[in-house]
Amino acid sequence: MYVLETESAAEKFCKEHQVAVPQISSIDDSLHYLNGESRFRVERSFDRLQQGFSELLLTIAEVDLSDLKSRHYTGFKLHHYTKQGQRKIARAFRKVRLLSQAFPESITEREFLQIDRRGE
């Protein structure tokens, strides 16, 4: 007698013991899940930002305490923010990108010191 089963033993165990099963659709998803990171690239990138960069972006975004989901959150993770706060951060990032695109690629600090003195 053959039994047709569509559930694996692991799925049965999780269902019986009420264990939440993550929705993983690729190797990348499983690696991020195992590392405790978000499946979403923007959230992962924001959460990995160096503190100085995240503070700069948050300053440009003009987020305040009302944009945090809880007073107890630090604000260094994207999920700490309300939808409104997340939108402010997204708009601030767009401003940074537009500013960056206004200049030629691969410019150096020295080039900012090269000033054409014709008008003096």
C-alpha positions as CSV (number, residue, x, y, z in Angstrom):
1,M,0.0,0.0,0.0
2,Y,1.4,3.4,-1.0
3,V,0.7,6.6,0.9
4,L,0.9,9.9,-0.9
5,E,2.2,12.6,1.4
6,T,2.8,16.2,0.5
7,E,4.2,17.2,3.9
8,S,7.8,16.5,4.9
9,A,8.6,15.2,8.4
10,A,10.0,18.6,9.3
11,E,6.7,20.3,8.3
12,K,4.7,17.9,10.3
13,F,6.9,18.4,13.4
14,C,6.6,22.2,13.1
15,K,2.8,22.0,12.7
16,E,2.4,19.7,15.7
17,H,4.6,21.8,17.9
18,Q,3.4,25.2,16.6
19,V,6.8,26.3,15.3
20,A,6.7,29.2,12.9
21,V,8.2,28.1,9.5
22,P,9.9,30.9,7.6
23,Q,9.0,31.4,3.9
24,I,12.3,30.8,2.2
25,S,12.4,30.6,-1.6
26,S,16.1,30.7,-2.4
27,I,19.6,30.0,-1.2
28,D,20.1,33.7,-0.5
29,D,16.9,33.8,1.6
30,S,18.2,30.9,3.7
31,L,21.6,32.5,4.2
32,H,20.1,35.8,5.3
33,Y,17.7,33.9,7.6
34,L,20.5,31.9,9.2
35,N,22.5,35.1,9.7
36,G,19.5,36.7,11.4
37,E,19.1,39.3,8.6
38,S,16.1,40.5,6.7
39,R,15.1,39.0,3.4
40,F,14.8,42.5,2.0
41,R,17.9,44.2,0.6
42,V,17.0,47.7,1.6
43,E,16.4,46.7,5.2
44,R,19.6,44.7,5.3
45,S,21.6,47.6,3.8
46,F,20.2,50.1,6.2
47,D,20.7,47.9,9.2
48,R,24.4,47.3,8.2
49,L,25.2,51.0,7.8
50,Q,28.1,52.4,9.9
51,Q,26.8,54.5,12.7
52,G,28.1,57.8,11.2
53,F,26.3,57.1,7.9
54,S,23.0,56.1,9.5
55,E,23.1,59.3,11.7
56,L,23.7,61.4,8.6
57,L,20.9,59.8,6.7
58,L,18.5,60.1,9.7
59,T,19.5,63.8,10.1
60,I,18.7,64.5,6.5
61,A,15.4,62.5,6.9
62,E,14.5,64.7,9.9
63,V,13.0,61.8,11.8
64,D,12.0,62.4,15.4
65,L,10.7,60.3,18.3
66,S,7.2,60.2,16.9
67,D,8.6,58.2,13.9
68,L,9.8,55.4,16.1
69,K,7.4,52.5,16.9
70,S,8.5,52.5,20.5
71,R,10.5,54.8,22.8
72,H,12.7,51.8,23.6
73,Y,14.0,51.4,20.1
74,T,17.5,52.8,19.2
75,G,16.5,53.8,15.6
76,F,19.4,52.0,14.0
77,K,17.2,49.3,12.4
78,L,14.7,50.1,9.7
79,H,12.0,48.1,11.4
80,H,12.2,50.4,14.4
81,Y,10.4,53.1,12.4
82,T,6.7,53.6,11.6
83,K,5.7,53.6,7.9
84,Q,5.9,57.4,8.0
85,G,9.4,57.3,9.4
86,Q,10.4,54.7,6.8
87,R,9.1,57.0,4.0
88,K,11.1,60.0,5.4
89,I,14.2,57.8,5.3
90,A,13.5,56.7,1.8
91,R,13.0,60.3,0.6
92,A,16.3,61.3,2.4
93,F,18.1,58.5,0.6
94,R,16.7,59.7,-2.7
95,K,18.0,63.2,-2.0
96,V,21.5,61.8,-1.3
97,R,21.4,59.9,-4.5
98,L,20.3,63.0,-6.5
99,L,23.0,65.0,-4.9
100,S,25.6,62.4,-5.7
101,Q,24.5,62.2,-9.4
102,A,25.0,66.0,-9.7
103,F,28.7,65.5,-9.6
104,P,31.0,63.5,-12.0
105,E,32.0,60.0,-10.9
106,S,35.3,59.4,-9.1
107,I,35.9,62.9,-8.0
108,T,38.5,63.5,-5.3
109,E,38.8,65.8,-2.4
110,R,41.7,67.6,-4.2
111,E,39.4,68.5,-7.0
112,F,37.3,70.6,-4.7
113,L,40.4,72.8,-4.1
114,Q,40.9,73.4,-7.8
115,I,39.1,76.8,-8.2
116,D,39.2,78.8,-11.5
117,R,40.2,82.3,-10.4
118,R,39.1,84.2,-13.6
119,G,36.4,86.3,-11.9
120,E,38.7,87.8,-9.3
